[in-house]
Amino acid sequence: MNITLASTSIPPLAANPPNAKAVVKNEKAARDFEAMLLTPVLDALQKTFAGGSEGAKTPGASDYRQMGSEALAQAIAARGGIGIAQLILRHLQPPKVSGGS
């Protein structure tokens, strides 16, 4: 008689620490913060390259430009950004204590 057990997809305990939700929350906060810092930089770049174009005088053009800059900043930050999020996450990690006995 052959009994097959369904494999479970539960990761080992080491791969799923008890504070996994806090880690995910910190990662999202760090990415969002990096996107907030990138938005004005990208917006200024877009203004510089647009120059004095006629489309800039259209009502609502600045709002759409700002929304585009925010979306681009979020996309850049979600894919690793320029390293600000990693620095923040490194700073939030608990200090490693050597076990000198």
N, C-alpha and C positions, 0 to 999 in steps of 0.2 A: 504494500500500500504506500503510494507516494503522496506526501502532503507538501504542498507548496505554500509557502508563506508569502504574503504580499510584502514587498519591501516598503519600508517607511522612509519618508523623506525628511525625517527629523535630523537636523545637523548635530554634530557632536557638541557637547557642552562648551568646549573651548571656543568653537566657532560662533557660538550664540551666547555672549556674556549676558548676565542678568540686567545690565544697564544698556542693552542694545537700543532701546527706545531713546535714551538720552543721547547716545552717540548719533543716531539718525537725526534727532532734533538739532544737535550741535552742528552737524554737517549742513543741514538746510539753512540754519541761521547764518553760518559762515558764508555759504554761497550767496544768500540774499544780501548780506552786508557787502560782499565784493561787488555784486551787481549794482548796489546803491552807489558805491564809489566809482564804478565804471560809467554809469549813466551820464553824469555831467561832462566827463571827458569825451565820450562818444558824441554827445550833443554839440559840444564846442567844435569837434572835428567836422561834424556834418555842417554846422553853420559856416565854418571856414571854407569848405569845399563848395558849398552852395553859392557863396559870394552874395552878390546883390541880384540874384535871379528874380524874375517876375513872379514865380510861384510862391516866393516867400511872403509876398504881400497879400496872398489869398487869405480870406478869413478862415481861421482854424488851422492854417498850415503849421503854425508853431506847435499846436497841440498834437497834430499827427507826427511831426518830427520828434517831439518828446516821447510819444508812445513807441515810435520806431526805435529810438535810442534805448528805451527801457527794455524792449523785447530783445534787442541785440545784446544788451548787457546781461540779461538773464540767460540767454543762450550761451554766451561766452563763459559766464560763471558756472553754468551747469556742466560744461565740458572741460573744466579744470581751470578756467580763467587765466589770470596772470600770476597766480601764486599767493594771493592775499588770503584766500580761504584756507589754504594749507598752513600758512603761518598762524592763523587764528586757531585752527584745530590743534596744531602742535602746542600752542600756548595753553589750551584748555585741558590737555592731557595731565593726569596726575604725575607728580615728579617720581622718577624712578629712584628708589632707595636701595642702596647696596646692603646686602645682608652680612655685615661684618660681625662675626661672633667671637 
